[in-house]
Amino acid sequence: MKKTKTLFIAQAGIIAALYVVLTLFAQGFNLANGAIQCRFSEALTILPFFTPAAIPGVTIGCLLSNIINSCAVPDIIFGSFATLIGCIGTYALRKYRILCSVSPVISNALIIPFILKYAYGSPDAIPFMMLTVGIGEVITCMVFGEILLNALFPIRNQLFGDTHEVRTVFRKKEAATN
């Protein structure tokens, strides 16, 4: 029991640190914030597919990234909340691999434009920002996230432990393709 709790905390901490590093990297290219954003770290929202420890890990990483980047308080709170919703959705949809990366896209595309408009005074229309944020999220969550999922799947047991649910989902997929 204690080993499981320690593993959960360690995984969450490592994921949070990765999120911060990837966000700072994206910020170096001015891609982490704004109406047109492509946070590479958002690809980590696919990790709840493998472990529930990714939910607090990604959320805390987002919170810390927003604090480090001196974001407005509403962005720190509601931006992190949007990521939390996305991660919970990924975890809830983990049995449906094709859908598990949709939740972060939707939550961020719906919430972040309001933050940009009311916390930062962006002159762009909310529907336009929903589109631009949504496109960035599709790139990071659905494209990069899917690449990450496929790269991590062969070594999932070494990284996240043996998860019966993940094995079952991929066995069904493999059986359908054969």
C-alpha positions as CSV (number, residue, x, y, z in Angstrom):
1,M,0.0,0.0,0.0
2,K,2.7,2.5,1.0
3,K,4.7,1.5,-2.2
4,T,1.7,2.4,-4.3
5,K,1.2,5.8,-2.7
6,T,4.9,6.6,-3.0
7,L,4.9,5.6,-6.7
8,F,1.8,7.7,-7.3
9,I,3.4,10.8,-5.7
10,A,6.7,10.2,-7.6
11,Q,4.9,9.8,-10.9
12,A,2.8,13.0,-10.3
13,G,6.0,14.9,-9.3
14,I,7.9,13.8,-12.4
15,I,5.0,14.6,-14.7
16,A,4.6,18.1,-13.1
17,A,8.3,18.8,-13.6
18,L,8.1,17.7,-17.2
19,Y,5.1,20.0,-17.8
20,V,7.0,23.0,-16.4
21,V,10.1,22.3,-18.4
22,L,8.1,21.8,-21.7
23,T,6.1,25.0,-21.0
24,L,9.2,27.0,-20.4
25,F,10.6,25.6,-23.6
26,A,7.5,26.7,-25.5
27,Q,7.6,30.1,-23.8
28,G,11.1,30.5,-25.3
29,F,9.4,30.5,-28.7
30,N,6.5,32.7,-27.4
31,L,4.1,29.8,-27.9
32,A,3.0,29.1,-24.3
33,N,0.5,31.9,-23.8
34,G,-1.7,34.2,-25.9
35,A,-4.5,33.8,-28.4
36,I,-2.3,31.6,-30.6
37,Q,-0.6,29.1,-28.4
38,C,0.9,25.7,-28.7
39,R,2.1,24.5,-25.3
40,F,4.1,21.4,-26.0
41,S,3.4,20.4,-22.4
42,E,-0.3,19.9,-23.2
43,A,0.7,16.6,-24.9
44,L,1.1,15.3,-21.3
45,T,-2.6,15.5,-20.9
46,I,-2.6,12.0,-22.6
47,L,-0.8,10.5,-19.6
48,P,-4.0,9.8,-17.5
49,F,-4.5,7.1,-20.2
50,F,-1.7,5.3,-18.4
51,T,-1.9,6.4,-14.8
52,P,-4.3,8.5,-12.6
53,A,-1.1,10.1,-11.1
54,A,-0.9,12.2,-14.2
55,I,-4.1,14.1,-13.2
56,P,-2.5,15.9,-10.3
57,G,0.9,15.9,-12.0
58,V,-0.3,17.7,-15.1
59,T,-2.5,20.0,-13.1
60,I,0.2,21.0,-10.7
61,G,2.6,21.4,-13.6
62,C,0.2,23.8,-15.3
63,L,-0.3,25.7,-12.1
64,L,3.4,26.1,-11.5
65,S,4.0,27.0,-15.2
66,N,1.4,29.8,-15.0
67,I,2.9,31.1,-11.8
68,I,6.5,31.0,-13.2
69,N,5.3,32.8,-16.4
70,S,3.7,35.5,-14.3
71,C,0.3,34.9,-15.7
72,A,-2.7,36.8,-14.4
73,V,-4.4,35.3,-11.3
74,P,-7.5,34.2,-13.3
75,D,-5.2,32.4,-15.7
76,I,-3.4,30.7,-12.9
77,I,-6.7,29.5,-11.4
78,F,-9.0,28.8,-14.4
79,G,-6.2,27.8,-16.8
80,S,-5.1,25.1,-14.4
81,F,-8.8,24.2,-13.9
82,A,-9.2,23.8,-17.7
83,T,-6.2,21.4,-17.7
84,L,-7.6,19.5,-14.7
85,I,-10.9,19.0,-16.5
86,G,-9.1,17.8,-19.6
87,C,-7.0,15.3,-17.6
88,I,-10.1,14.0,-15.8
89,G,-11.7,13.6,-19.2
90,T,-8.7,11.7,-20.6
91,Y,-8.8,9.4,-17.6
92,A,-12.6,8.9,-17.9
93,L,-12.3,8.1,-21.6
94,R,-9.2,5.9,-21.3
95,K,-11.1,2.8,-22.5
96,Y,-11.8,4.7,-25.8
97,R,-8.4,5.4,-27.0
98,I,-9.5,7.5,-30.0
99,L,-11.5,9.8,-27.8
100,C,-9.2,10.2,-24.8
101,S,-7.3,13.2,-26.2
102,V,-10.5,15.1,-27.1
103,S,-11.3,16.3,-23.6
104,P,-8.3,18.6,-23.1
105,V,-8.9,20.1,-26.5
106,I,-12.6,20.9,-25.6
107,S,-11.9,22.1,-22.1
108,N,-9.1,24.5,-23.1
109,A,-10.8,25.7,-26.2
110,L,-13.9,26.7,-24.2
111,I,-12.2,28.2,-21.1
112,I,-9.0,29.8,-22.2
113,P,-10.5,32.3,-24.6
114,F,-12.5,33.8,-21.7
115,I,-9.3,34.1,-19.7
116,L,-7.6,35.8,-22.6
117,K,-10.5,38.2,-23.1
118,Y,-11.2,39.2,-19.4
119,A,-7.9,38.7,-17.7
120,Y,-5.6,40.0,-20.4
121,G,-8.0,42.3,-22.4
122,S,-7.4,40.5,-25.7
123,P,-9.1,42.4,-28.5
124,D,-9.9,39.3,-30.4
125,A,-13.4,37.9,-30.5
126,I,-14.0,34.9,-28.2
127,P,-15.1,32.6,-31.1
128,F,-11.8,33.4,-33.0
129,M,-9.8,32.6,-29.9
130,M,-11.8,29.4,-29.3
131,L,-10.7,28.4,-32.8
132,T,-7.0,29.4,-32.4
133,V,-6.7,27.9,-28.9
134,G,-8.5,24.8,-30.2
135,I,-6.2,24.4,-33.1
136,G,-3.2,24.7,-30.8
137,E,-4.7,22.1,-28.5
138,V,-5.5,19.7,-31.4
139,I,-1.8,19.9,-32.4
140,T,-0.4,19.4,-28.9
141,C,-3.0,17.0,-27.4
142,M,-4.2,15.0,-30.4
143,V,-1.1,15.0,-32.6
144,F,1.8,15.2,-30.2
145,G,-0.2,13.4,-27.5
146,E,-1.0,10.5,-29.8
147,I,2.7,10.3,-30.8
148,L,3.6,10.3,-27.1
149,L,1.0,7.6,-26.3
150,N,2.4,5.3,-29.1
151,A,5.9,5.9,-28.0
152,L,5.2,5.1,-24.3
153,F,2.9,2.2,-24.8
154,P,5.7,-0.4,-25.3
155,I,7.4,0.6,-22.1
156,R,4.2,1.5,-20.1
157,N,4.8,-1.2,-17.5
158,Q,8.3,0.0,-16.7
159,L,7.0,3.6,-16.4
160,F,3.6,3.3,-14.9
161,G,3.3,-0.3,-13.6
162,D,1.1,-3.0,-15.0
163,T,-2.3,-1.6,-15.8
164,H,-4.9,-4.2,-16.7
165,E,-7.3,-1.6,-18.3
166,V,-4.7,-0.3,-20.8
167,R,-3.7,-3.9,-21.8
168,T,-7.4,-4.7,-22.4
169,V,-8.0,-1.7,-24.6
170,F,-4.9,-2.5,-26.8
171,R,-5.7,-6.2,-27.0
172,K,-9.2,-5.3,-28.3
173,K,-7.6,-3.0,-30.9
174,E,-5.1,-5.6,-32.0
175,A,-7.8,-8.3,-32.3
176,A,-9.9,-6.0,-34.4
177,T,-7.0,-5.3,-36.8
178,N,-6.0,-9.0,-37.2
